Amino acid sequence: MKWSFRIAKIAGTEVRVHATFFLLLFWVGMSFLLSGGTTAAITSIVFICALFLCVLLHEFGHVLTAKRFGIETPDITLLPIGGLARMKSMPKRPSQELVVALAGPAVNLVIALLLFAILGRTPHPFPAEFKLDEPGALLPHLAVLNIWLALFNLIPAFPMDGGRVLRALLASFMDHGRATNIAARIGQALAIVGGFVGFSIGHPILILIAIFIYFGAAQENAASMMREALDGVSIRRAMLTEFATLEPDATIADAANALIAGSQQHFPVVDATQGYRGTVLRNDLIAALAQRDLDYPVSKIMHPTKDALCAEASIIEALEALNESGSPMLPVIDRKRNRLEGVVTVENVAELMMVMSALRRHSGKPHRKGGSLLRDGVEFDSAALLPEEKGDH
């Protein structure tokens, strides 16, 4: 995520803090400094940091549980409204998603029980009136807020934990896509209610959370529909096969000429036998043109082969790889011969989705026979765009 900074790496997952989190600390610290003095400001900042440590532990509850099901989480980002764990994929079974979703709130409940146990050994642990500017109120506040964190996250507002619990329960007796759609609509409805309440009582954080839930639900629903649409489609059926390439001894001047000559913005580098060497991306080329001589070799600015995709992979794997690498284009190669067979871009996957969506609306079901489409004057079979039929019908 942009404007986030890495602060640690735990169990293979990067912990990142978004820049806006520091604005939250500054705002809280200044508010208490002006109203209660230096001690109140320091106490409030320590409390916010302790609270977000609990949020981080909540996210690691999800991460470590997902890891048991073979799902990796590249990073967790702490935002003013909470934590965001970016998993490479979601659990495939509803029972697994249910366990992963409940793991986070369970961590908060455990933290609350531990704090209550500690406070139970202390005489008069709870002040008559909770005040954040009193150091003695820090642990009682933290214990109570962990209970609230667990309960709040269990609200069935997708994509929060409660929404994922709802989807998992729905998906146990209906199609996963339909379950996601229902959970997303419920989440958006609750977000509208929450936003209205936040606006009515003048609570900006609640409004921000409502906005996050509303658009998060829409994004998750769109991603689920995309996965459903692309299920069973291989890269071989979706990849681009007509594109310009560069030779290993080409210069950045050659690459610039190729960039100007057509609409292609990124160029695979291949040898005389079509062996893949790397990829020259547009932004790297523009930077090199500004900083280097025109005879500077493209082999010095190209990206290596580690991000190449296997032709036998699925288009879903391609999307995950594009997202993980951050690259706008990935090559598709024959691993045995290291031979370039095609390329996959975000744009051509989006094109594929639009065509498939149009075909499904037109026929009401996957179109398997007959018919062809024209794109840029080139005829291709529409059946090649749709998933292969599985089993007998």
PyMOL commands that set and color helices and strands:
alter all, ss='L'
color gray80, all
select helices_A, chain A and resi 19-36+38-68+94-120+135-153+161-171+176-201+204-230+235-238+252-261+282-291+298-300+305-307+315-325+346-363+382-385
alter helices_A, ss='H'
color red, helices_A
select strands_A, chain A and resi 4-10+13-18+75-79+82-86+267-270+276-280+309-310+329-334+339-345+372-375+378-381
alter strands_A, ss='S'
color yellow, strands_A
deselect
rebuild
show_as cartoon
